[in-house]
């Protein structure tokens, strides 16, 4: 069997198991905070990509890496300003 079929079967089963266990153990808050953090990481990737496209026309290159993404996901707007400051002035 190809690995894609195995993964597409195993991932939903594991997620269903975690959902059922999480409801009884009250992991709801943990999963909620984890999902908010993953959403912030996804938004940081999107924001860095947009900034990379816009600033790229001026000759600057803002890299999209995990340091930049985690900085923006954790600090928000100050993280964006800090990464942009580092790229522009260094």
PyMOL commands that set and color helices and strands:
alter all, ss='L'
color gray80, all
select helices_A, chain A and resi 3-25+28-56+66-75+77-89
alter helices_A, ss='H'
color red, helices_A
deselect
rebuild
show_as cartoon
